[in-house]
């Protein structure tokens, strides 16, 4: 079994789940970077930490959903290749 089919289950840019996973993981990384850089105090620290952890968990859950589902038909082959005119169905 090659690694190619398992990565196709993850790389599905035509699906909204893929983009949501990237957004949640990016937001959690940005919040963790801000928490490390700014070192906020009190309620802001608790709020940003909870949001960063929530975003990371949501991103992992979406990653799991993409990985566990079978890839859609459009990722199985190149659907952008046009058929010559003499072979097209009429």
NULO-907173 format. One record per residue: x, y, z of N, C-alpha, C in turn. Coordinates in steps of 0.05 Angstrom, whole numbers. Layout:
BEGIN
(node (X Y Z) (X Y Z) (X Y Z))
...
This chain:
BEGIN
(node (17 -24 0) (0 0 0) (18 25 0))
(node (13 42 -19) (30 66 -20) (18 88 -3))
(node (34 109 2) (25 131 19) (7 150 3))
(node (7 148 -23) (-8 166 -40) (-38 167 -34))
(node (-52 144 -32) (-81 145 -27) (-88 157 0))
(node (-72 152 21) (-78 163 47) (-75 194 48))
(node (-55 205 32) (-53 234 31) (-75 246 15))
(node (-86 231 -4) (-109 242 -20) (-133 246 -2))
(node (-135 229 18) (-158 233 37) (-156 259 52))
(node (-131 268 57) (-127 293 71) (-128 317 53))
(node (-114 315 30) (-112 338 11) (-137 339 -6))
(node (-158 354 3) (-183 357 -12) (-191 386 -13))
(node (-176 403 -28) (-181 432 -28) (-209 440 -38))
(node (-223 422 -51) (-250 429 -60) (-271 426 -38))
(node (-264 415 -15) (-283 412 7) (-279 434 28))
(node (-301 442 39) (-300 463 60) (-286 453 85))
(node (-288 427 92) (-274 417 115) (-244 421 114))
(node (-233 418 91) (-204 422 87) (-196 450 95))
(node (-211 470 85) (-204 498 90) (-210 505 119))
(node (-231 494 131) (-236 499 159) (-214 488 176))
(node (-204 464 170) (-182 453 184) (-158 471 183))
(node (-152 481 160) (-129 499 157) (-133 525 173))
(node (-157 536 173) (-163 561 187) (-160 556 218))
(node (-172 535 228) (-170 530 256) (-142 524 265))
(node (-126 509 250) (-99 504 257) (-82 530 255))
(node (-87 546 235) (-73 571 233) (-79 591 255))
(node (-105 592 263) (-113 610 285) (-100 601 311))
(node (-100 575 316) (-88 565 341) (-58 571 342))
(node (-45 568 319) (-16 575 318) (-12 605 323))
(node (-28 622 310) (-26 651 314) (-31 659 342))
(node (-51 647 355) (-56 653 383) (-34 644 401))
(node (-23 621 396) (-1 611 413) (23 629 409))
(node (28 638 385) (50 657 380) (46 683 395))
(node (21 694 394) (15 718 408) (18 715 438))
(node (8 692 448) (11 687 477) (40 686 486))
(node (57 675 470) (85 673 476) (99 701 474))
(node (91 716 454) (103 742 449) (94 764 468))
(node (68 766 472) (57 788 488) (55 782 518))
(node (53 757 525) (50 749 553) (28 764 568))
(node (3 762 558) (-19 776 571) (-24 765 599))
(node (-38 781 615) (-43 774 643) (-73 770 647))
(node (-80 756 668) (-108 754 678) (-127 740 659))
(node (-150 753 656) (-172 742 640) (-165 739 611))
(node (-149 757 600) (-141 755 572) (-124 731 567))
(node (-107 724 586) (-91 700 584) (-108 675 583))
(node (-127 674 602) (-145 650 603) (-162 648 578))
(node (-173 671 569) (-190 671 545) (-175 663 520))
(node (-152 674 516) (-136 667 492) (-126 639 493))
(node (-118 629 516) (-109 602 519) (-132 582 513))
(node (-155 588 523) (-179 571 518) (-186 571 488))
(node (-185 594 475) (-191 596 447) (-170 582 430))
(node (-145 584 437) (-124 571 422) (-127 540 425))
(node (-132 531 449) (-136 502 453) (-161 492 438))
(node (-183 508 439) (-207 501 425) (-203 499 395))
(node (-188 519 384) (-182 519 355) (-164 494 348))
(node (-145 488 365) (-128 465 359) (-144 439 360))
(node (-162 436 379) (-179 412 381) (-198 410 357))
(node (-209 433 349) (-227 433 326) (-212 426 301))
(node (-188 436 298) (-171 430 274) (-164 400 274))
(node (-157 389 297) (-151 360 298) (-176 343 292))
(node (-199 352 301) (-223 337 296) (-230 337 266))
(node (-227 361 253) (-232 363 224) (-211 347 208))
(node (-186 347 218) (-166 330 205) (-173 301 207))
(node (-182 292 230) (-190 264 233) (-214 257 214))
(node (-233 276 212) (-256 271 194) (-247 269 165))
(node (-228 286 156) (-218 284 129) (-203 258 125))
(node (-187 251 144) (-170 227 142) (-187 201 142))
(node (-209 201 157) (-224 177 160) (-244 173 137))
(node (-251 194 123) (-270 192 101) (-255 184 76))
(node (-269 170 58) (-257 163 32) (-255 188 15))
(node (-234 190 -2) (-232 213 -19) (-255 214 -39))
(node (-262 238 -47) (-284 241 -66) (-275 233 -94))
(node (-294 231 -112) (-287 221 -139) (-268 240 -153))
(node (-270 266 -148) (-253 285 -162) (-224 283 -156))
(node (-217 270 -133) (-189 267 -126) (-177 241 -136))
(node (-194 224 -148) (-184 199 -158) (-168 201 -184))
(node (-175 220 -200) (-161 224 -226) (-163 253 -234))
(node (-150 259 -255) (-150 287 -265) (-175 291 -281))
(node (-193 306 -271) (-219 311 -284) (-217 335 -303))
(node (-194 349 -303) (-191 373 -319) (-181 367 -347))
(node (-175 342 -353) (-165 335 -379) (-189 332 -398))
(node (-189 346 -420) (-211 345 -438) (-208 322 -457))
(node (-230 311 -465) (-231 289 -484) (-231 301 -512))
(node (-216 289 -531) (-216 299 -559) (-245 299 -570))
(node (-250 317 -588) (-277 321 -599) (-288 296 -612))
(node (-271 280 -624) (-282 256 -637) (-289 234 -617))
(node (-282 236 -592) (-288 216 -572) (-310 226 -552))
(node (-319 250 -555) (-339 261 -537) (-366 248 -541))
(node (-381 245 -520) (-408 234 -522) (-426 256 -533))
(node (-444 249 -549) (-462 269 -561) (-490 265 -551))
